[in-house]
Amino acid sequence: MSAAGRASAGWWWLILPAFLLLVVFYIAPIVQVLAISVTEPEPGLGNYERLFTSGAVQRVILTTLRICVITTALALLLGYAIAYAITLATPQAQGWWILAVLVPLWISVLVRAFAWVTLLRRQGLVNNTLMEAGLITEPLPLVWNEFGIVVGMVHYMVPFAVLPMLASMKEIDPRLLAAARGLGASRGAVFRRVFLPLSLPGVIAAGVLVFIFSLGFYITPAILGGGKTLMVAEWIGLQILDLIRWGLGTMMATMLVVAILVTPAIFSRIVDLRRIFGTGA
Amino acid sequence: MQTFQQDCVDLAVRKYRRGEIGRRGLLAALSALGVAPLAGGDAVAQAARQLVMVNWGGIANQGFGRFYGEPFMAANSGWTVVQDSTGPSAGRIRSMVESGRVTWDLCDSSASSSNLLGRQNLLTRVDYSIVKREDTLPVGFALEYGAAPYSFSSVLAYDSSKFPQGGPTSWADFWDLRRFPGTRLMRRDALATLDAAQMALGKDPANLYPLDIRACLRKVAELRRNAVYWNSGSESEQFLRTGEAVMGQIWHTRATVLERETNGRIKFIWPQALLQAGIFVMPRGNPGGEMAQRLLASMLANPEPQVGLLQLLGNGPTNPRAAAMVPQELRRNNPTDPENARVQVVLDGNWWGQNYQQANADFIDTITG
């Protein structure tokens, strides 16, 4: 080993305490919990078999995927518009825009979920306004269903969609847009053929981030779902705390971990995630 | 999932904050529920002449047991009753007994848990030569592995402003979406819900058990699209108060509060309500031994504190002499008042003890997804 190699090996010792801490207090307990999925109620893959045989298990997975896909799509759409507006704004306005994006992030997810309940319930602000305006005669079912969950989750996820997309849009050289205009492209063509393709890595990164985040969402669906629209995280909690079916709960937890690991692995083949998440070039 | 006992604590604290009861009243209520813990942290039952009563907690460091503990301590000098608010779930009792280090004497449990744990040989049988059967209700309140010093009920509550022609009078009406349109509210728990479904299916309430679980689940599935489900008592109250649901199956304590605070807009009915026993159990090998039986006997034998509990929180007394002591204006809200008890159905704790786990898992699968 060269001198430089020994020196860099020495640096590795510095992270050993952190590494040990992580193994003992994080990885080992998780592995232990996941191991329950093949040992309870009896050793074997019986719990995993339920993935293919149990309608309830399949329903909860489908519900989760559906909600996550819809949430991701909507958050990307809204987030893209916001990020685009921020990119084109003056530097001073950009500061205010970014503050406006970040402030909701600092408000507790619990508070925001309850705020949506007061807005969306039968006698909430939205329904009352619509009824007084004479647009509807019966309150719309806006909450205690998938619609309510999606509203609450999109609201939570938009900042997470904006930030990676904003980072990638800021890297686009504005002179390229000017050059395209100079070569006779219309505004629409500049956006479609220059700006959009260049910002696409940011869109994919934001999509991966939001999707993974959505998969394990707990509080928002639990409050806005009315007890009957269950996503994976709440379902796992229910299995473990109320039904004492630890094997089934940890099986689903394992699937969740696998899904969260596999999603970025797939997308890292399409785009360079390291560049986008900012861990160096 | 919040238990009935935890919800009672929430209600008591709310009354206290609004000034409806004084601090003394709150402490009395909490200790009657067995909630007010010993100052200085966890109760430890190492001292020989000490009994540990375990409850569902919520607030710490509030005071000493007054209603259940003090009458016993007065009659048995040298003995103290301390409170532990860990929440004696069936799982916790099981792991404590199996670990061989039992520190609990008397736990606030339920009929179904007492049956479940008793069959696994994790509880001490109630010694009915010490505990008097005639101090509690005849059916379902004095069980092999536990006895009940209080009662509660799952009643049908409804929003009368939505039904000017007259409200529902049975679980069959509860399931009748054509005559009574609107969102239903049910606990996300099979217990008491399937019983109601079975009555809606037309089975005679006098011979309700055994329930036909599959038929009941199908009945539950009928309502799924028009129903919301509650986990905690306060949630159940909010759903009805804000008009999200037009009728629901909720605990009678919450129904009483709603009826009073909405000036009768929300009403509730006793017929076909599911009367349940607040069963206390003794873990096998409890440190206090036979004295726990005597404590239980004392809790059942003293009607006055039971009436005090009803006045503060609405838990029904179970001592047969208690009903007559209840002030006239409270009788309407007492689940064990003879007038009310007559029309209710006593939930069969033995049947549920044998079927709860599977039935509840199937129930959750039915209403979710």
HADDOCK unambig.tbl for C-alpha pairs under 7 A between the chains (distance, minus, plus):
assign (segid A and resid 56 and name CA) (segid B and resid 365 and name CA) 5.52 0.50 0.50
assign (segid A and resid 56 and name CA) (segid B and resid 369 and name CA) 6.41 0.50 0.50
assign (segid A and resid 59 and name CA) (segid B and resid 369 and name CA) 4.99 0.50 0.50
assign (segid A and resid 60 and name CA) (segid B and resid 369 and name CA) 5.06 0.50 0.50
assign (segid A and resid 63 and name CA) (segid B and resid 369 and name CA) 6.67 0.50 0.50
assign (segid A and resid 121 and name CA) (segid B and resid 244 and name CA) 6.93 0.50 0.50
assign (segid A and resid 122 and name CA) (segid B and resid 244 and name CA) 5.89 0.50 0.50
assign (segid A and resid 226 and name CA) (segid B and resid 228 and name CA) 5.27 0.50 0.50
assign (segid A and resid 226 and name CA) (segid B and resid 229 and name CA) 6.05 0.50 0.50
assign (segid A and resid 227 and name CA) (segid B and resid 228 and name CA) 6.29 0.50 0.50
assign (segid A and resid 227 and name CA) (segid B and resid 229 and name CA) 4.98 0.50 0.50
assign (segid A and resid 227 and name CA) (segid B and resid 230 and name CA) 6.68 0.50 0.50
assign (segid A and resid 228 and name CA) (segid B and resid 228 and name CA) 6.91 0.50 0.50
assign (segid A and resid 228 and name CA) (segid B and resid 229 and name CA) 6.81 0.50 0.50
assign (segid A and resid 228 and name CA) (segid B and resid 367 and name CA) 5.76 0.50 0.50
assign (segid A and resid 228 and name CA) (segid B and resid 368 and name CA) 4.46 0.50 0.50
assign (segid A and resid 228 and name CA) (segid B and resid 369 and name CA) 6.79 0.50 0.50
assign (segid A and resid 229 and name CA) (segid B and resid 368 and name CA) 5.68 0.50 0.50
assign (segid A and resid 229 and name CA) (segid B and resid 369 and name CA) 5.71 0.50 0.50
assign (segid A and resid 230 and name CA) (segid B and resid 368 and name CA) 6.06 0.50 0.50
assign (segid A and resid 230 and name CA) (segid B and resid 369 and name CA) 5.94 0.50 0.50
assign (segid A and resid 242 and name CA) (segid B and resid 1 and name CA) 6.66 0.50 0.50
assign (segid A and resid 243 and name CA) (segid B and resid 357 and name CA) 6.91 0.50 0.50
assign (segid A and resid 243 and name CA) (segid B and resid 361 and name CA) 6.13 0.50 0.50
